[in-house]
Amino acid sequence: MDGFIVIDKPVGLTSHDVVSRVRRILRQKKAGHTGTLDPFATGVLPVAVGEGTKAIPYLDESTKVYRATLILGAATDTQDHTGQVVHAGDWQHLRPQSVRDVVSSFTGKLSQLPPMFSALKRDGVPLYKLARTGREVEREPREIDIFSLVVDAIDLPLVTFTLSCSRGTYVRTLAHDMGERLGCGAHLTELRRLSSGLFNLDRAISLERLEVLADAGNLADVLMSPSDAMGHLHALPLTTQGAERVRRGIAPCRDDVEHGAGTGIPAGTRLRLLRDGIVVAVADALTGLWSSDTKNLRLLRVFN
C-alpha cells in the first residue's frame, strides 16, 4: 500500500497520534504526515504510507486554507484556548465594522514572529519545551503571505474568518496580532484546515471510517498514488528498459524515455519519471532536454 490518505483530524489528537493510528489500522510500518496540526485543530492532515513517504519532500503544499474563530478580550501564552491568559482587555467598546476592518487588513505579505509554543527548534530543542519551563528565546520574524482573508461572521467577542495563506503561517499568531492591533487581546478558539495544496476536505475521511474501509479491504478510492500527489511535477515517461535502469540508480539518457518525450524541457525543471503511470523516480533536469548527449538528469529519489 503506497500513497496518501487524507485524514480529517479530530480535536485532541496530535498529528503524531494520527499517524500512529493510521499505522496500526493499515498495519503499515512506513507512515508519516505532512503539515503538522495543533492538537486543538481539526481538518486536513495528509498521511503518507509505504512509498508515499518518499514523496513528502516533493509535494506542493505552498498554499493552505483555514477557517478560524478567535475570541476578543484575552491573549494567552499559546495563542489559543489551551493556554494561560497573559493579558486581558476590554472589547465591549468595539463595533463590528471596526473589528471587520482590522481583521480584513491582515492580507498580503506580513512579518510574523513565530510563537514560543511551536515545534521550531533552538539548539536542537523544540521551542514549546522551552516555553513549558517558562523560558522565552529570541526568534527571527518570518515573511508570510496571506493570499485572501474573508470575515465570515462577527458575534462579538467571537470573529470567524477564512484565509488562504502560505506554508509556515501560524494562524493563532495571526489571531494574537489582530487582538494586539485592536488593543484588547485575542486568541483562537477553533481552527479547521480546509486544504493543504491539492489535499482537501473532499478527500478527507475520519479515522473511524478508515478502519471500516480497511476491514472491508476497500481503500482504493481513498488512497492517492504518489504520482498523483506529485502531479504538479512534469511527467517524463520511461521505457521498460529505462525504468529498470533508473530503479538501479542510473540516471536515464534519451534512449531510456518514450520516443520524443521530454524534448524542450528547460534546465532546472523537476520531473516525475513514470512507467505505466507509476512513479519510478524524481529527478532534476541539469540541462535542457535533450540538448546534448551528456548527462541531462540527476536522480533525487528512486521509488520501489
N, C-alpha and C positions, 0 to 999 in steps of 0.2 A: 504494500500500500504506500504510494508515493504521491505527495501533493500537499494541498492546503484545504483545511476545513475552517470555515468562519464560525466562531462561537459567539453567541450573544451572551457576554459575560454578565453574571448576576452580581448584585450588591454583596459585598462582604468577602469575596474571594480575591486573592492576589492573582496576578497573571500567571505566576509560577504554580499556584494551586490549580488553575485551569489546565495547564499543560500536564500536570501530574494526573489529573482526572482523565484527560484525553488519552494519555499513555496507557493508563490502566484499562479503560474501556476498549481501546483498539488493540491492546496487547502489543504495543509498539515500543521498542527501546529508544528509537530516534524520534524525538519530537522537540519542538521549540516554538516560541511565539515571536511575533513582530509587534513593535509599538506598545510598550507597557501601558496598562491602565491601572490607576489607583484602585485600591480595594473598594472605595465608596462609589466608584464609577461603574457604569454598565455599557453594554453595546459591543460594537465590532472588535473582536480580537482574533486575528488570523493565526491559526496554529498549523505549523508545518509538520508533516510526518514523513518518515523514510527519507527518500532522496529530495523531498521538498525542502528539507533543512539546508541543503546546499544552495538553494536558490535565494535564500533570505537576503544575502548581501546585494543581490541584483534586482530586487523589487523596486518599483516606483511607488513609494508612499509619500511623495513630496507634498501632497495636499490631503488634509484631513478635515472632516466636517463634524461638528459637535452641536448638541443642544444643551444649554446650561441654564441653571437657575441660581441666582445669587440672592442673598438677603442683606439688606442695608442695616447699619447700626452697630456692627461689631466686626473687628478684624481678629483673626485667630492666627496662632503660630504656624499652623499647617495650611492656612488659607482656605480651609474647608471646614465643614461642620464637625469633623472628628477631632479638631484641635481645641486648645485652650484660648479663651478670649484674652487678647493682649491690649485691646483698645476698643472702647465703646463710644459712640457718638449719636447725636440727635439727628434723626432723619425726618421727623414729622413736619418740619418747615418746608421740605422739598415738594415740588409739584411734579406730576407725571411727565409733563413735557420737558422740564429741565433735566429730569433723570434720563429721558429718552435721548435728548440731545447729547448728553455727556457719554452715555453708553455707546451711542451710534458713532461717536467721534473716534473710537478706537479701531481705526481701519488704516490700511496702508502699511508702510514699513515702520516698525516700532522698535525701540530698545527695551529689552526686558531683562530684569535681574532674576536669574534662576532662584527658586526658593531653597532654603536650607533643608526642608523636608523633601528631598529628591534623591534619585539614585546616582546623581553625578558624584564623582569621586575626588577627594583631595588626598594625595599621597597614598592612593590605593584604598582609602576608607570612604564608603558611601556617606554623603553629607547627612542623610537622615539619622545615621548612627551618631554622628557628632551632635546633631540637633537634640537628640534624646538625652544627651548628657548636659544640655544647656549651653553648649558651645556654638558660637557663630563665627564663621570664617569669611574672608573676602571672596567674592565671586565676580567674575567678569561679566558685564552685561552682554547679552546676545541680541543680534538683529533678527527679528521675526517679521513675518508678513501676514497681515490679516487681509485676505482677498475680499471678503464680504462679511458684513455683520448686520443681521436683521433683528430688531426687537420684536419678539412675538407677543409678549403680554407684560403688563405692568399692573400689579396689585400690591401697592406699597405695604410693607417694605420688600416684597418679592419682585424680582425682574427676571424674565425668561427671554433668552436670546439664542439665535442660531448663527454659527460662524463657520466660515471656511478659512483655513489657516495653513501656514507652512509647518513642516515637520519640526519638532522641537519646541513648539509653543506650549506654554503652561497656561491652561485656561483658568485655573484657580488663581494664578498670579495676575492674570488679566482682570479677574473679578476684584482682587485685592486692590489693584491700581485704580480701578473705577471707583471703588469706595474712597480711596485717598483723594481722588480729584473732586469727589462730591463732598468731602470733608466730614464724613460720618463713619467711614469704615465699611467693609463688606467682606463676605466670604461665600463660597459656593455651598449650596445645599444639595444640588443634584448635578450630575454630569453624565451625558449619554453620547457615545461616539456613534455617529450615523454612517460614516465611511472612512476608510483609510486606503487611499489610492483606489484601485479597482475593486477592493473588498468592501461590500456594503451590507446593510441590514437585509436586503432582499435575499441574500445568500446565507444569512446567519441562522443558526439553529441553537437551541438550548442544549445543555449537557444531558438533560433527561431524554430529549429527542435523539441525540446522538447514540445514547445507549440502546434505545429501541431499534434504531436503524442497524446498529452493529449486531444486535442479537438476531435480526432478521436477515443479515448478510446483504443489506440493501443500501450501500454507501455511495454507489456510483454517482447519483445525482447531486450529492453534496461535496464530493471531492473534486477540487480544481487541480488540474495537472500542473506540474512545474512549468511546462511550456506555455500554457495559458496564463499562468501567473506572471510570466515574464514577457507577455505579449507586446509590451512597448518596445522590445528589442527587435532589431531587424532579423528576419529569419533567413538562414542560409542552408538549403537542403543538401545533404551529403549523399554520395553513392554508398552502396553497401560496403565496398572496399574502404572508402573514405571514413565511414563510421567506425569500422574495425580499427583503422589506424589511429583515429582520434581517441578511441577507448584505451589504446595502449600509450596514450600521452604524446602522440606525434601530431604536430600542427599540420593541418591539411594544406595541400597545394591545389592548383587549379584543376588537376585531374581528379581530385577527391570530391568535387562538388558536382551536382547535377549540371548538365550541359548548359552553359551560358549563365548560370546563376552567379549573382554577386557582382557582375561586371558593372563598374562605375561607382561602387560604394566607396566613399571617401575615407581617407586615413582618420583614425580616431573613433570610428564607428564601433559600437559594441554590438555583438551579434549573438543570437542563439543558433547553434548548429544542430540541425534536425535530421532524423532519418525516420521516414514514415510518420511524421508528425510528432515524434517523441524526441525530447531534447537529449542530445548527446554531450554537449559542452557549451560553455560560454567563452567567447573569445573577443579580443580586440583586433581591429584592422590596423596594422602598423603602417601600411601604405595603401594607396588607392587600389581597389581590386579591379582587374588584375593588371597592375601597371608594369610588372616585371616578373621574371621567373624566380626571383629571390623569395625569401620567406616573407609572406604577407600577413600572416595571422599569428597572434600569441594566445595560447590557451590559458584561460584563467581558472576554469573549474571543469572537471570531467565528471559526468554522471554515469552511474552504472546502468 
